[in-house]
Amino acid sequence: MKRGNYVITALIGLLSVTLIASGCSNSHQSARSTAKPATRTVTDMSGTKVTIPKKVNRVADLWHANNQTVMLLGGQNKLVATTQMIKKQPWFNTIYPSIKQVKAPFSGDTMQVESLLKVKPDVVISADPGQIKQARNAKVPVVNAMYQNFDGLRRSVNLTANVLGGNAPAVAKTYQKELSANLDQVKTQLNGVSSRPSVLHIVNDTNLNVVDGRQTIVDEWIKAAGGQNALSQKGNMISVTTEKLAKSNPDIIIVGNTTSKEALKALQKDPVLSKLSAVKKGRVYGNPQGTFPWDRYSAEEALQVLWAAQKLHPAQFKHLNMTKKTQAFYQKYYHYQLTAKQANLILTGSTATQ
């Protein structure tokens, strides 16, 4: 064969190899582009198995209370959707000012699916059946995080940590130990104490007839703190007649979303409730409010049980320094150094942050 033919043959061979290599490369790229993202499965609080991305970077948390759990676990930077209530929560805003820029995909109390989809969440966290149904219909992974007792609180925290991934499960483990330690501390210090004061928990001071009954998270911490619910009715935020409240005649009244001073003032204005012994003796307290109100679906229930135990059994907890306990908790989980004044504002139920 002549030299010229050798050159032509070599060039043809080289071109063939290049085309084959190019075809293989395009094939690999095509395979990569069509490959499904890695996923994993979590079981939510309703027992539903939910498929979510292996790595979650964008979280739409549509349950007010759970936003606080996300922050406690260090996942606040992953929030791409929240609620209007959280955007207005004074302590949440103080610790994480960026929450102001996070979207709240709601019109009034109604979730707007179009607005939710615009923020492209990897997963939605909710406690509302209607929201969960809407999100699932829109093909967005959604987990139900609702609970009603301390066991549920623990599982909900672990669920949220599992969804967030990264360091969140380790933080959750630390939190679980602290919650257990606080519950054990109360139980130990009340060992041998037979009295269990009756407690009436009023939701807020704007409607004194809306209260929390039994088989609720409120009832759980009342019992854990060494008390008993003054009401026999079951359920959250139930309406009860003034006559029934008067008949319950609680030893202690705790009012949410207000200060002790304002709570007492509201009760003193009521012609019937003002005659209750708890009101006359001044045993009326506004419940602490931190990054979320401590009394309702809050990870700060770990502090609530200590605070309530001290109010119910002051002699047994006279050496408990709730100011320092609150400061330590905020430093440990939120990496925020509260002043003693700020901690005391939280403990009195005030919404002021300074």
N, C-alpha and C positions, 0 to 999 in steps of 0.2 A: 504494500500500500504506500502511496506517495505521502510525503510529509504533510502536504496541504490537507489531505483527507484525514490524517491523524488529528490535526488541529480542529477540523470541523466536528469530528466524532467526539472529541474531548469536550468541546463547547456544548454540544447537544446533551452529553451526559451530565455536565455541570448544571445546565438549565433544568434538566429533569429532576435532579436532586433538590435544587432550589425550590421548584414548584411543589414537590412532594413535601418538603419541610414547611413551606408556607401553608400548604393545605392542612398539615398536622397542627401547625400553630393556630390557624383559624378555627380548626375543629376544637382545640383545647379552650380557646377563648370563648367559643360559642357554648361549650359545655359549662364553663365557669359562669357565663352570663345567665344561663338557664337553670343553674343549680339552685335549689331551694335553700334559704338561710337556715342555719342550725336552730333547732328548737328544743324545748324541754317541757315537762308537764308538772304542774303544781295542783294540789287539791285545796280548794278554797273552803271557807267556813261553812258553806252549805253542803260540802261533800262532793261538789262538782269538780271533775278533773278538767283543767284548762291548759291548753297548749300555748306557750308564750315563747318569745325569742330566747335563745340561750343567753344572750347578753342584752339586758334591758337598759336603754339609755334615756328613754322618754316615757314619763309616767304621767297619766292624767288621774289625779286623785280627787274624786267627786264626793267623797265623804269627808265632811268638815274635820271630824276628830282624827281620822287616819293621817291627815297631812302632818299632824304633830308627831305621829309615830314615824313617818318617813324622815322628818327632821331629826328626831331622836337617834335614828339609825344612820344618820349622815347622808341621806339620799336627797336632800332638798334641792341640790343642783340639777336633779333629773326631772323635777316637776315642770311640766309644760302646760298643765291645766289644773285649776284648783276651784275653790268656791268663793263667792263674794264674802261670806262670813269670815273665812280665813284671811282674805285680803284686808279685812277691817280689824282683825284681832290684834290689839296693841302689842302684846309681848311677842307674838309671832313676827310681826313687822320689825320690832326692835332687834331681834336676834337675826332675822333673815330679811333685810330690807328689799332684796330682789324679788320677793313675793309680789310686790306691787306691779312688776312687769309680766307676771304670769297670767295667762288668759283665764277667765272664768266663763266657760261656754254655757251660759244660762240666760234665759229671759224670765225674770222673776225667779220662781223656783223650778222652772221647767228646763231640762237639759236640751240644748240645741245640737242635734247630731251634726249638722253641717259645720258648725263652729268647732265641734270636737274633732272632726276629721281633718280640719285645716291645720291643727297643731301636730298631726301625725304621731299619735301616741303608740308606743310599743305595747303598752298594756294600760287598762283602765282599772282603778280600784274604786269600789262603790259599796254601799250598804242598802241601796234603794232598789227594790225589785223592778220598778219601771225603767230606771236608768240601765240596769243590767240587761234587760230585754232589748232596749233600744240599741245598746252598744253591740250586743251579740248579733242582732239583725243587720247591723252595719259591718259585720265581719271583723270587729275589733275584739281582741282577747280581753276579757273582763273577769276579775275575781271579786267575790263577795267577802268582805272582811268583818261583817257584823258579829257582835258577841253580847252576852248578857251577864257574864260572871267572871271571876278571876281566872278560872281555867280557860275561858274563852279569850280573855285579854292576852294570856300567855300565848295561846295558839295563833291569835291574830297578829301579834308582834312577830312571831316566828314566820308566819305566812308572808308578811310584808318584807321581812328580811330576806326570805327566799326569793321573792320577786325581784328585789333590788340587786341581790348578789353582791359581789365584791367583799368588802369588810363588814357589811351589814349583819350577817349571821353571827360574827364574833361579838359585835356590839349587843345584839339581842341576847346572847348567852350571858354577857355581863349584867345586862338589865334583869334577866330572869333571876340571877343570884341575888341581886339587890332587893327585888320585890319579895323574894322568899325570906330574906334576912329581916326585912321590915315587918312582915307578917308574923314571923317567928318571935321577933322582939316584943311585939304587942301581946302575943299569946303568952309568952313567958312572964311578962310584967303583970299580966292580969290573972296569973295562976293563983287560985284561992279566993279571987274576988267573985262573990256571988251576985252582987247587984248588977242589973243590966238596964240602965236608964232607957226609957222610951224616947224615940227620936222621930220628929215630924220633919220631912224634907220637902220644902216648898220650892217649886221650879224657879220662880223669880218674884220680885216684890210688886210687879205690876198686876198680877192676878193671883191672889193668895189662895184661891180654891183649886189651883192646878198643882198636884203633888205627885210624888213617886211612891208607888206601892211595893209589894213584895215580888219576888222572883225577877228582880232587876239588878243592874250593877250597883245602883244606889243602896238597895237592900243588902247587897253583898258586903259593901264596906262598912255599913252600919253594924252588921253582925260581927265582922272581923275586928272592929274597933271596940267591941264589948258592949254593944247596945242592941236594941230591938226596935223594929219599925212600929211606930205608934198606930199604924193602920193595918187592917187585915186584908184590904183589897189588893189585887195584883195588877201590875202594869206600870209602864212609864207614862209620866205626864197625864195622869187621869184627873178628871174633874170630880171634886167631892164637895158636898154642901158644907156651908159654914157650921151648921149644927153638928154634922158628923166630925168636923175638925175639933170643935169645942168638946165634944164627947170623948175624943181620943185623949185629951188633956196631956200632952207630951211633957216629959221632963225637960227636953231640949228641943229647940227649933233651929233648923239650919236652912238658910235661904240661898239659892243660887243666883249668880249674875248680879250681885250687889254687895255692898259693904255691910258690916255688922250694924253700924249706926243707921244706915238707911233701912235695913231690914227691920230693926226694932221700931223705927219711926212709923213704918208702914203698918205694922201690927198694932201699934198703940192707937192708930187712927180708926181701926175697926172696932165698932161698939161691942162685938161679941168676943173676938179673938184677943182683944186687949185685956180681958179678964182671966186669960189663961195664966197659970202659975209661972210658966216659963217666961212669959212676957213680963210679968210683975217682978220676977227675980232677975231679969236681964240676961237670961240664959238663951239668948238669940244670937246667932252668928251668921255672917255672910260667908259663903264658901270661897276658899281661895280660887283665884283665876290666874293661871300662868299662860303658857303658849296655847293652852286650851283649858277651859274650866276643869278643875280637878275632880269634880263630883260625877262627871258623866263621860264615859268612853274615853278616858284620858290615860295615857301612859304614865302621867304624873299621879295616878292612883297609888303608886309606890310611896308617894308623900302624903296623899290624902288619908290613908289608913293611920299614919302616925299623928297627923293633925287632929283627926276625928277622935282618936283614942285619948289624946290629951284634953280635948274639950269634954269628953264623956267621963273621964277618970283623971281629973287634974292631980290628985294626990299621988297616984301611981306613976305619973309622967312629969312630975315637977322639975326633974333635971333634964328633960328633953329640950334641946335648943333647936326649934324649928327654923329659926333664921339661918343658922349655920347649915342645917340639913338641906335647906332649899338652895343656898349658895353652892354647896358641894355638888348637888345634883345638876345644876345648870352648868357648872364648870366641867363636870365629867362628861355629860352627854351633848351639850350644846356648845361647849368651849366658849362660854360667855361668863364673864366675871360680874356677878351681881354685887352691888353695894348692899350693906345691911339695910339701908332705907328701901331700896328696891325690893329686896326679899320680903320685907315687912309689908310693903304695899300689896304684893302678891298674896300674902297670908291673910290680909284683911278683906280680900275680895275686891280691891280697887282696880280700876282699869288704867289708872295713871302709871306711867313707867319711870317717872322721876319725882 
